[in-house]
Amino acid sequence: MASKVTLCQALGTDGSDFNHRQKVAGQYQVSVPRIYKLPIYVDCKYCAQYALVSMSIPINSRSVTNKSRLKYCIFFHYLLFFVMLAKLSADILDRLDIFILEIEELLIPQPLWWEYIWCTSLLLSFLALSAIKKNKIKTLQRYMIGLIVLGYGPILYAMIYYFKDVWKYLTVGKTEDIQLWQGLPYGMLWYAFILLASQVHSFSLYFSWNLIVAWKTRGGKKVQ
């Protein structure tokens, strides 16, 4: 008896080859691994280690960033040092009995003691670079204290010393009773230097503090 052909069957067949036509070739089969529900035992010690590792990644990133920025601040500190050294060159050459006509013609005013003291703050950069290299918290703290004393101290004195001339120039606008150099208010020139130096020192302290916090967070070396 002929079997009845339905719409679901292909023409010319009776549907008996259904299983053959539905079989997928072996090379096209994708095995799906079974998922078994197994008991999972968690060791709190390894969880703590994983948490410390995951936390150390952003801390290390911040440490590297602050190290790089502190180095930039030290670089600008060197630039300001050479500006100050150029200003002190006339006095240094006079003390060495060296006469250079071009420098003498500039009529550079005699330096004050705070200018030489500020120059010594450059030596603190070696402390900072050493601390950055070996993550020395105590050394970086000494750098910060030294920068406050030898960096901020002299420029604070200069700010007070030249305040009268600067205030008179800004309020009155006359230059008769104030010190001039090359036709420019001498106090205003120093205030420009003080502004730059205070910014460099402030950012240096800020990035140094960030490094100390990062090192203490991950247990940095407290080498004397």
C-alpha positions in Angstrom: 0.0 0.0 0.0 1.5 3.3 -1.1 2.2 5.7 1.7 0.5 9.0 1.7 2.8 11.9 0.7 2.5 14.9 3.0 3.8 18.5 2.5 6.6 17.8 5.0 8.1 15.1 2.9 10.4 15.6 -0.1 9.0 14.5 -3.4 10.1 11.1 -4.6 10.5 9.7 -1.0 8.3 8.1 1.5 9.9 9.8 4.5 11.9 6.7 5.5 15.2 8.4 4.9 14.3 11.1 7.4 16.9 9.9 10.0 19.6 9.8 7.4 18.9 13.3 6.1 18.7 14.8 9.6 22.1 13.4 10.6 24.9 15.9 10.8 28.4 15.0 9.5 30.9 14.3 12.2 33.3 17.1 11.1 30.5 19.6 11.5 29.5 18.5 14.9 30.5 20.7 17.9 30.8 19.0 21.1 29.3 20.9 24.1 31.0 20.0 27.4 28.7 19.0 30.1 28.5 21.2 33.1 28.6 19.3 36.3 27.6 20.8 39.6 30.6 20.1 41.8 31.1 21.4 45.3 33.5 24.4 45.4 35.7 24.9 48.4 37.1 28.5 48.7 40.3 29.2 50.6 40.1 32.6 52.2 43.9 32.9 52.0 43.8 32.7 48.2 40.9 35.1 48.1 42.9 37.6 50.1 45.9 37.2 47.9 43.7 37.7 44.8 42.2 40.8 46.3 45.7 42.2 47.1 46.9 41.5 43.5 43.8 43.2 42.0 44.2 46.2 44.3 48.0 46.5 43.5 47.4 47.0 39.8 45.8 50.5 40.1 48.2 51.4 43.0 51.2 50.5 40.8 49.7 52.5 38.0 49.3 55.6 40.2 52.8 55.1 41.5 54.3 55.1 38.1 52.3 58.2 37.1 53.4 60.1 40.1 57.0 59.1 39.7 57.0 60.4 36.1 55.3 63.7 37.2 57.8 64.2 40.0 60.6 63.8 37.6 59.1 66.5 35.4 59.0 68.8 38.5 62.6 68.1 39.2 63.4 68.9 35.6 61.7 72.3 35.9 63.5 72.9 39.2 66.8 72.5 37.2 65.6 75.0 34.7 64.9 77.6 37.4 68.2 76.8 38.9 70.0 77.8 35.7 68.0 81.0 35.5 69.1 81.8 39.1 72.7 80.8 38.2 72.7 83.2 35.3 71.5 86.0 37.6 74.3 85.2 40.1 77.0 84.8 37.4 78.1 88.4 37.7 78.7 88.1 41.4 80.4 84.7 41.1 82.8 86.0 38.5 83.6 89.1 40.6 84.4 86.8 43.5 86.7 84.8 41.2 88.3 88.0 39.8 87.1 87.1 36.3 86.2 90.1 34.2 83.8 89.7 31.3 82.7 93.0 29.7 79.4 91.8 28.3 78.2 90.6 31.7 79.5 93.7 33.5 77.5 95.9 31.0 74.3 94.2 32.1 74.5 96.0 35.5 73.0 93.0 37.3 72.0 94.0 40.9 74.0 92.5 43.7 72.4 89.3 45.0 70.9 88.8 48.4 71.6 85.8 50.7 68.3 84.1 49.9 69.3 83.6 46.3 72.3 81.4 47.2 70.3 79.5 49.8 67.6 78.7 47.2 70.2 77.4 44.9 71.1 74.7 47.5 67.6 73.3 47.2 68.7 71.7 43.9 70.8 69.2 45.9 67.5 67.8 47.3 66.7 66.4 43.8 69.2 63.7 44.4 67.3 62.5 47.4 64.1 62.5 45.4 65.6 60.5 42.5 67.1 58.0 45.0 63.8 57.6 46.7 62.0 57.1 43.4 64.4 54.4 42.3 64.1 52.3 45.4 60.7 53.3 46.9 62.3 54.8 50.0 59.6 56.5 52.1 62.0 58.0 54.6 64.2 59.5 51.9 61.3 61.0 50.1 60.1 62.5 53.4 63.5 64.1 53.9 63.2 65.6 50.4 59.8 67.1 51.3 61.1 68.6 54.5 64.2 70.0 52.8 62.2 71.5 50.0 60.0 73.3 52.5 63.0 74.7 54.3 65.4 75.5 51.4 62.8 76.0 48.6 59.9 77.7 50.2 61.8 79.5 52.9 64.0 81.8 50.7 61.2 82.6 48.2 58.9 83.5 51.1 61.5 85.9 52.4 61.9 87.4 48.9 58.1 87.8 48.6 58.1 89.8 51.8 61.3 91.8 50.9 60.0 93.0 47.5 56.3 93.3 48.5 56.6 97.1 49.1 58.0 97.9 45.6 55.5 95.5 43.9 52.6 97.0 45.7 53.6 100.5 44.9 54.1 99.7 41.2 50.7 97.9 41.0 48.8 100.6 42.8 50.5 103.8 41.8 52.1 102.7 38.5 55.1 104.9 39.0 58.7 103.7 38.9 60.5 106.7 40.5 61.0 105.3 44.0 61.4 101.6 43.2 64.4 99.6 42.0 64.6 99.0 38.3 66.7 96.8 36.1 66.8 97.4 32.3 63.8 99.7 32.7 61.7 97.0 34.4 60.5 96.8 38.0 63.0 94.6 39.8 60.5 93.4 42.3 58.0 92.3 39.6 60.7 90.3 37.9 61.4 88.5 41.2 57.7 87.9 41.7 57.5 86.2 38.3 60.3 83.9 39.4 58.7 83.3 42.8 55.4 82.4 41.1 57.1 79.7 38.9 59.2 78.4 41.8 56.3 78.1 44.1 54.3 76.1 41.5 57.2 73.7 40.9 57.7 73.2 44.6 54.0 72.7 45.3 53.6 70.1 42.6 56.8 68.4 43.8 55.4 68.1 47.3 52.0 67.0 46.0 53.4 64.1 43.8 55.8 63.1 46.6 52.9 62.8 49.0 51.0 60.7 46.6 54.0 58.4 46.2 54.3 58.0 50.0 50.6 57.2 50.3 50.9 54.6 47.5 54.0 53.0 48.9 52.5 52.8 52.4 49.3 51.2 51.0 51.2 48.4 49.4 53.8 48.1 52.1 56.6 50.0 50.5 60.2 49.8 51.8 60.9 52.0 54.8 64.6 52.1 54.3 66.5 54.7 56.3 
